Amino acid sequence: SSFMGKQDYWTVSGSRPNGQAIFMDGTDIQQYQNRGAGTGILGTSLGVDAISEFQMLTNTYGAQFGGNGIVLNSVTKAGTNTIHGSAYEFVRNSAFDARNFFDRTKNPLRLNQFGGSIGGPIVRNKAFFFGSYEGYRLRSGVNIIEAVPSQLAKSQAVAAIAQIIDAFKDSKAVLLSSASADPNFDIAQLLARNTVDENSVSARLDLKLSPMHT
C-alpha cells in the first residue's frame, strides 16, 4: 500500500535503520529522527499515486545523496498539456483473514486506503499543475495475552500491594486459564482497539522557462 513501505525497519549490509537517505524531488524527506519518511504511527509514506519513478542506490552513489546506507531517490509526477486523473481504493476486512495462531479469537479488522490525483495545464506548453490526495482509515483489534497476578497472590499480599495487583487487571479482560506453571499468576486476554486516521496531500507546480530550464 505504500511505495516506501516500513522504512523504519530497513537495513542494508547490517547498517542501522536510521542511516539511510530518502529523497523526493531532491529534498530529504526523512523524519526528525532520520528514520523512514511518513508518520510515526504508520511508519509508511502515503501518496503512492504522486510518485512518477524511484530508484534504489546501494553503493558508489554521488556525494549529493549523503547517507551511509541505501538511498531511496524518488521523483513526483508533473502535469502535462492534457488533463489526466486517477482514483483508487484498497480494502481489507477481517472476513477475509485467518485467525492468528497465537490468538484465541480472530481480531476485527477494517482497512480503507483511498485517494486520487489530477494534473493538467495552466498555460499550454508553459505552466502545469499536479495534485494528489490519499486517506488511510484503520479500525482493528489487538489481542493482548499476559500473565497477571492471581487471586492467590492477592490474598497473600499486604493491603498496599493488593491495590497495586488490582491495577494489573482490566475490567474488560477475560480470564483464559488459572492453571499456569506458577499459581501466583493467571493468564488473561484483553481485546484492545487500534484506530488510525491519516491524510496525505501533495501539490506540484511546474513552469517551463525555456527548452533547457524548468
SVG drawing of the C-alpha trace seen along z (x, -y; Angstrom):
<svg xmlns="http://www.w3.org/2000/svg" viewBox="-16 -31 48 57">
<polyline fill="none" stroke="black" stroke-width="0.4" points="0.0,0.0 3.0,-2.3 5.9,-2.6 8.2,-3.1 6.8,-0.6 8.1,0.0 11.1,-2.3 11.9,-2.2 12.9,1.5 15.0,1.4 18.7,2.4 21.3,3.0 24.6,4.8 24.0,4.6 23.7,0.8 21.4,-1.0 17.8,-1.8 18.4,-5.5 21.5,-5.7 19.6,-5.8 18.8,-8.7 15.4,-9.2 14.9,-12.0 11.9,-13.2 12.4,-15.7 15.9,-16.3 14.7,-17.1 15.4,-15.0 12.0,-13.8 13.0,-11.7 11.5,-12.2 13.2,-14.2 14.9,-11.1 16.3,-10.4 14.2,-7.4 11.7,-6.5 9.5,-9.1 5.9,-9.4 4.3,-9.4 5.5,-7.9 2.2,-6.0 2.2,-4.1 5.9,-4.2 4.8,-4.4 4.7,-7.1 1.3,-7.9 0.7,-9.4 1.7,-6.5 -0.2,-7.9 2.0,-11.0 5.2,-9.1 6.4,-9.0 9.5,-6.9 12.1,-5.9 15.5,-4.2 17.4,-2.4 21.1,-3.3 23.0,-0.8 26.7,-1.9 29.1,-4.1 26.5,-6.9 27.3,-10.6 28.1,-12.8 24.9,-14.8 22.9,-12.0 24.8,-11.5 23.8,-8.7 25.8,-5.7 23.4,-3.0 20.9,-2.8 19.4,-5.9 15.8,-5.9 15.6,-8.6 12.1,-9.5 10.5,-11.9 6.9,-13.1 4.5,-13.3 4.1,-16.6 1.2,-17.9 1.1,-17.8 -0.8,-19.6 -3.8,-17.2 -5.7,-16.7 -5.2,-13.2 -6.6,-11.9 -7.0,-8.7 -9.0,-7.3 -8.4,-4.2 -9.3,-2.4 -7.8,0.6 -10.0,2.5 -9.1,5.2 -11.6,6.8 -11.3,9.4 -13.9,11.6 -11.1,12.5 -8.4,13.1 -7.5,16.2 -7.1,16.2 -3.7,15.5 -2.2,18.8 -1.5,17.3 -4.9,15.6 -7.9,17.3 -10.3,15.2 -10.0,13.6 -9.3,9.9 -11.7,7.5 -10.2,5.5 -11.4,2.8 -8.8,1.0 -9.6,-1.5 -6.9,-3.2 -8.2,-5.5 -7.3,-8.6 -6.8,-10.1 -4.8,-12.5 -5.2,-15.1 -2.9,-17.1 -3.0,-19.3 -2.1,-22.6 -2.4,-26.1 -0.9,-27.6 -0.3,-25.2 3.4,-24.3 4.3,-26.8 2.8,-26.0 1.4,-22.8 -0.2,-21.6 -0.5,-18.3 -2.1,-17.3 -2.9,-14.1 -4.7,-13.0 -4.6,-9.8 -6.6,-8.8 -5.9,-5.9 -8.6,-4.6 -7.8,-1.7 -10.0,0.0 -8.6,3.2 -8.5,5.2 -5.4,6.3 -5.4,9.4 -3.2,8.8 -2.5,12.0 -0.5,11.6 0.3,13.2 -1.4,11.3 -1.3,11.8 -3.8,14.4 -6.2,14.2 -3.8,16.4 -1.1,13.8 -3.5,11.0 -4.7,12.9 -1.1,13.3 -0.2,9.7 -0.4,6.7 -3.2,4.2 -0.9,1.7 0.4,4.4 -3.1,5.8 -4.2,2.4 -1.3,2.5 -2.3,6.0 -5.8,4.8 -4.3,2.3 -2.9,5.2 -6.4,6.4 -8.6,4.6 -12.4,4.8 -12.7,5.9 -10.1,8.6 -11.1,12.3 -9.5,14.9 -8.2,17.6 -6.6,20.0 -5.7,20.4 -3.5,23.4 -0.3,21.6 3.1,23.0 3.1,20.5 -0.1,20.4 0.6,16.7 -0.2,15.8 -3.3,16.2 -3.4,15.9 -5.7,13.2 -6.7,11.7 -7.7,8.1 -9.0,7.1 -7.8,3.6 -8.8,1.3 -6.4,-0.2 -7.6,-3.3 -5.6,-5.2 -6.9,-8.2 -4.3,-9.8 -4.4,-12.0 -1.8,-12.9 -2.0,-15.8 0.6,-16.9 0.7,-19.6 3.2,-20.5 3.5,-23.5 5.9,-23.4 6.9,-26.4 8.8,-25.9 11.1,-28.8 12.9,-27.5 13.6,-24.2 16.6,-23.8 15.1,-25.1 12.1,-24.1"/>
</svg>
